[in-house]
């Protein structure tokens, strides 16, 4: 009886360890993806700012007249 309970506990513990390892791997992959997306957002924001600065330097001479 006690031996069966001990085996059951060991099985549950092994399953929990496997689940924790799987969750850790998932979290690692998600964090890696988040880091990539943050870097991409930063690069896009920087590029947008550069484009806005370039457009403001050109001035209204390069804008399409309102009647178009």
C-alpha positions in Angstrom: 0.0 0.0 0.0 2.7 2.5 1.0 4.8 1.4 -1.9 2.0 2.1 -4.4 1.5 5.5 -2.9 5.2 6.3 -3.1 5.3 5.2 -6.8 2.3 7.4 -7.5 4.0 10.4 -5.9 7.2 9.7 -7.8 5.2 9.6 -11.1 3.4 12.8 -10.3 6.7 14.5 -9.4 8.3 13.3 -12.7 5.3 14.7 -14.6 5.6 18.0 -12.8 9.3 18.3 -13.5 8.6 17.6 -17.2 5.9 20.3 -17.2 8.1 22.8 -15.5 10.9 22.2 -18.0 8.4 22.6 -20.9 7.0 25.8 -19.4 10.6 27.2 -18.9 11.4 26.5 -22.6 8.2 28.2 -23.6 8.9 31.2 -21.5 12.4 31.4 -22.9 11.2 31.3 -26.5 8.6 33.9 -25.7 11.1 36.2 -24.1 13.4 35.8 -27.0 10.6 36.8 -29.4 9.6 39.8 -27.2 13.2 41.0 -27.3 13.3 40.7 -31.1 10.0 42.6 -31.4 11.2 45.3 -29.0 14.3 45.8 -31.1 12.2 45.9 -34.3 9.9 48.5 -32.8 12.9 50.6 -31.7 14.4 50.4 -35.2 11.0 51.3 -36.8 10.5 54.3 -34.4 14.0 55.5 -35.2 13.4 55.2 -38.9 10.1 57.0 -38.7 11.8 59.8 -36.8 14.5 60.1 -39.4 11.8 60.2 -42.2 9.9 62.9 -40.3 13.1 65.0 -39.9 13.9 64.6 -43.6 10.4 65.7 -44.6 10.6 68.7 -42.3 14.0 69.7 -43.8 12.5 69.6 -47.3 9.8 72.1 -46.3 6.6 72.9 -48.1 8.2 73.1 -51.5 7.9 69.4 -52.0 4.4 69.0 -50.8 1.5 68.5 -53.2 -0.7 71.6 -53.6 -4.1 71.3 -51.9 -6.0 71.4 -55.2 -4.7 67.9 -56.2 
